[in-house]
Amino acid sequence: MNAEKILIEDYTYNLPNERISAYPLPKRDDSKLLVYKSGKITHDRFYNLPQQLPPNSLLILNNTKVIEARLLFKKQSGGVIEIFCLEPHLQSMENALQQQGSCKWQCLIGGASKWKPGQVLEKSLSVEDKKVILQARYLGKVEDSFIIQFDWQPEDFHFVQVLHAAGAIPLPPYIKRGAEEIDAARYQTIFGKYEGSVAAPTAALHFTDAVFEALRKKNMQTEFVTLNVGAGTFKPVKSSAIADHQMHGEDFTVEKAALQKIIEANTIVAVGTTSLRTLESIYWLGVKLLNGSLADEWILGQWEVYSLSSDVDYKKSLEAIVQWMDERAITQLHCRTSLLIVPGYQFKIPSALVTNFHQPQSTLLLLVAAFIGEDWKKVYEHALQNDYRFLSYGDSSLLFR
């Protein structure tokens, strides 16, 4: 794989604005389902997903929840400053959301030129029927984001409670409207458990209790991983060659029980690109564990897998991780990945992918192209010709490699 030769202009298509879904369908599982298998395309509805999967499939889903990461502050002059919380500054998401009284975050700022470093913004809100004063202080800049310190009184509330009261669901930038009441429920999966994402794992938005029940009746299993989806998932690729694109890092957590299920399974279906990246990342971290290059932290860089030996069976890789966890009597593994999957990548774990339709010239489209090859063009052309809805609130696809 030579990233220098992968040009982003080769991974584009014409996406009319009217094909970008601004709202979800009334019923989650009524969305269309394009099925790509052995070079052939068929069309179905998402509620029939269990009928489209091989017997005894294991579905891996991301059980993250979206936080109300978009905050609006009004300056004394009347101007509005928008703060988009990306990720905590120098601490884990779990710890940051439980902070009381004060915390620091890396943020995007709308109107940053009008906000001077050190200047304090303030707003009043109600948390559990108590008045809370929230302040935001601009501390400085790091890479392509700003460091903001939040302070609030009284201090006995956790930051996640403050966000629930003060913030709004951060809809993707291509949805040209503000967050509404419907988004509080529909921009979350029905099984989301752990708060920490600023974008939804959208492939799983189609799942309903009825779909899960149909899966159980066909003896199919589900297991969960947790990857905190960052705003970098929408970051446009501005360089002509993908080799010059800086991939964002994302934290993920995997339970030992989930690893054991994956080892035992025959057919693994990744629900969403975040679940897929988690599966592939954990494979490569196991390879690093086996070859002694893991060091002290479970971190996977953007390009390093392309120089690692890939002849390790995925079950052997995951068994090594389970053994490592057993030796330390831990049941949960916390990791960070910047893995960028591009055409030429050799997938190790999932044989099928459930995913929505992605933006032109995006890293997510590159991932789809890596998964099914040049047929991605045929898939997207079929979707456009058959009135599929695109992007986060759009329709779904089931892709077999």
N, C-alpha and C positions, 0 to 999 in steps of 0.2 A: 504494500500500500504506500503510495507516494502522495501525501497530502498536497504537495506543491502543484500537482497536476489536476487536482479536483477544483474546478472552477464553479463558483456559486451560480454563475449565469446559466449553467447547464441544468440547474435544478429549479426551474421556474415554470409557471403556467399562468394563463390569464384568469384571474379570479374577479369576476364582477362584484361590485359592492352589494348588489341585491342578493347575492348568494351567501353572504355572511349573516348568520342568524343573530339577530339582536335579542331575541327572546327564546326561551325553551318551549317545547311543545307542551300542551296541557298534561299529557301523560308521558312519563319518562321513557317507558319501553315501547312507545309507538314509533320511535325513530326508525328510519330506514337502516338496513344492514346490508352493505355490499360484501359479498363473500368472494375472496380470491383464493383459488386452490388449483395447483397443477396447471397454471397458465390460463385457467378459465374463470370467468366472472359470472356470478349469479346474484339475484337480488332477493331480499327477504325483509322481515321486520325484526327488531331487536328482541321482542318477546319470544321469538323462535330460536334465539342463540343456542340453547341447550341441544336442539335438534341438529345443529350445524357442527357440533363439536365431536371429536372422536370419543369412543367409550372410555370411561375411567380417567377423563382429563382432570388435571389439577389446575385450578385457576388461581393466579397470584394477583391480589389487588392491593392498592395503596390506601391505607385507612387514615391518612392525614385529614385534617380539617383546616379550612381557610379562616384566617383571622381577619378582623376588621382593620386592615392595615392602612387605610387612607384617612388621613386627618386634615381638617381644615381649620386654620387659625386666622382670625381677623386682626390686622394691625390697627394701632390707634388712628392711623391716617385713613383707615377704611379699606386698604388693600388686603387681598386674601392671599395667604401662603398655604400651599398644599404640601403636606408631608406624607410620603409613602414609605412606610417602614419595611425595609428589605430583610434585614437580619440583625440579630443582636451584635453588639460590638464586643468582641473578645470574651464571649461566653456562650454556652449552649442555649438553644431555643427554649428548652424545658425550664432552665433556670431563669432565663430572662423574663418569661411570662409570669413567673411566680415572684418576681421582685416586688418589694413593697417600698413605696416612697420615692424611689429613684431608679433609673436605669439608662443605659446608653445604647443607641441603635444606629446602624448605618442606613441611611434613607436617601430617597430621591426627593428633590425639592422643586415644586412648581413655583416660580417667582423667586428663585434663589438670589438673583441679582439685587432684589429689593430687601433682602434680609442680611443685615450686617453681622459678622461674627461677634458673639457675646450678647447680642440683642435677645431679650426674652419675650416670647409670645405667650399669651395666657388665654385660657377659656374656662368657663364654668359649666359643669355638667352634673347630672344626677346619677349616682351609683347606689343601687338598692335603697332608693328614697333618701339618700344623704347627699348634700351638696359637696362636690369635690372641685377643687381648683387645680387644673392641669397646666403646667408650664413647659415650654419647649425652648431650649437654649442651643444655639448654633455654636458648636465647638471648633469645627474645622472640616477639612476634606481628606478623603482617603480614596485613592484610585478613582473610580467613576461614581462615587457616592459621598454623602456628607455625614459627619458624626453629629448626632443630635442627642442631647441629654434631656430626658423627661423627668420632671419632679411633680409630685402631687401631694395635696393635703386634703383630708387626713391620710396618714401613711399606712393605715391598716388594710387598705385594699391592694390586691395583686394587680400587676400591670395588665393581665389578660382581662380583668374585670373593667379596668379603665378603658381598654380598647373596645370592649363590647358596648360601652356607653357613649364613647366619644367618636369612634371610627365608623367607617362604611366599608362594605365588601368591595375589594379592589377588582372591579371588572377589567378584562383585558383592554388594551388601548384601541383595538379595532372594533369594539362595541361602543358606538358613538352615542352613549347616553349615560346618565348617572345611575348609580345603584338604586333599585327600588325594592319594595317590600318582598316581591317574589324572589329576588336574588338571595335573600337571607336563607331560604330553604333550597332553592333550585341550583345555586352555585356551590352546593355541598352534596356529597354522596349521602345515601341513606345510612351508611355504616361508618361514616367518619368518626374517629375516636380521639385522635391526638392533635391538638391545635398547634399550628406552626407554619402553615403554608400561606403564601401570598397569591397563589394561583391554584385553581382546582385541578385535581387529576381527572380531566374531563371525560376520558373514555369510560369511567365508572359512573358518570352521572346518569347513564341509561338504566342502571340496575334497579330493580324493584324487588319487593318481597316475593312477588309471583315468579320472577325469574330465578331467584335463589331457591324457591321451593321446587321449581321444575328441574333445576340442576340436581337437587337432592334426590328427586324421584328417579333420575337417571344414574344415580350412584356416582355423581361427580363431586369432587371436593373443592373447597375454597380455603385459601390461607392468605394471611396478610403480612405485608411489610409496611414500614412507615418511612416515606421520603418526604421531607419538607420542600415543597415545590417553590422555587424562587422566581422572582420577576425576570431573571435572566432567560427563562424559557421563551420570553417574547423578544429578547434582544436580537435586533436584526444583524445579519452578517454583512458588514460594510466592506470587508476586504474582498478582492476579486478571487483570491485563492483561500480555501478554507484553512490552510496551514497558518494563516495570519490572524485567524479569529481566536479571541480569548474566551474560552468556555467558562461559565460560572460554576462555582462549587455548591454542592447541596449535601446536607446531613441526612443520613438514613439510619434506621434501626432495624435489626432482624432478630427474631426470637430463635432460640435453638430448636424449638418444636417445629418452626416453619422450615428450617434447614433439613430436619429429619424427614419431613413430609416430601420435600423436593427430592431428596436422595431416593426415597422409596417409589416416587411416581414414574410413570412411563411417558405420559404426554403432558407437557407443561405449557399452559397458555398464560402469557403475560397480558394483563388488563391495563393497557396504557403504556406510554413511553417511559413514565417514571418507574413503574414496576419492572419493565424490561431493563432499564439502566441499572436498577438495584440488583436484579438477578445477575446480570453480566459483571457488575462491579464486584459482587461478593465472590464470584468465580475467580476473578483475577486477584483479589486479595488472598484467596486460598492458595493460588499459585505462588504469590509472593511469600506466604507463610512457609510453603514447602521448600522454596529455593533459598530461604534465609534472607530475603531482601525487604522484609516488612518493616524493620526497625521497630520503633516504639508505638507508632500511631497507625490506626487503620485508615489510611488515606490513599486514594488512587488519583493520580494525575491525569491530565487531559490526553496525553499522547503515549504514556509509558507502556500501555498494553501492547502497542504495536511493535515493541522491541522485546517483549517477553516470550518465552517458549510457550506454545499453545497446544502441545501434545498431551497435556494432562486431562484425563477424563473428569468431567464436572463432578461426578459423584465422589471421586477421590479427593478433589479440591475441597468440597463441602465437608467430607468426612474429617479432613484434617482440621477444619475450623471447629467442628463439633468436639473433636478430641481436645483441642486447645481450650475450649470453653469448659469442658468437663474437668480438666486438670486444675482449673481456677475456680470451679464451682460457681460459674456464672451462667445465666440463661438468656442474656440479652447482649447483643453486640452493637456498639455505636461506631459508625463509620462516616467518612466524607468522600464524595466522589466528584470529579470533574470530567469523567469519561465522555469523550466526544466520539460518537459512533458515526462513521462515514462509509460510503461505498468501498468495498474491499475488506471490511471487517468480517471476521468469521464468528458467528454466534455459537454459543456453547450450551445454553440451557433451554430457552423456550423454542418450541416448534411452531407456535402460532401467536399472533398479536391481535388484540382488540384495540382499535384506536380510531379517533376521529380524523377528519381531513384537515391538513395543516397548511400554514401559510407558504406562499412561494418563497424560495430562497431562504428557508429557515433550517436550523439544525435538526428540527423534528422531521422535516421532509427528507433531509439527508439520511436520517435514521431509517425511514420507511424505504428509501431507495437501497440502503444497505441490506434490508431485510428481504425484499422481494426482487431486487435487481432492476433492470431497465423497464420491467413491466409496471413500475410505479406510474409511468406516463399513461399507459393503457387504463389503469385503475382510475386515475384522476380524470381522464377524458370521459370514461363511462359515468363517473359520478356527476360530472358537469352536464352531460347529455341527458341524464335521467333525473335531473332536478333535485339532486342531493343538497342538503343544507351543510354549510361549511363552518369550520372552526369550533370554538368552545361549546356553544349551544347548538351545534349542528348534528348531523347524522353520524352513523358509525360504520366501521368496516371490520371484517374478520379476515386477517391475512395469514396464509400458511406459507412457510418457506420451503 
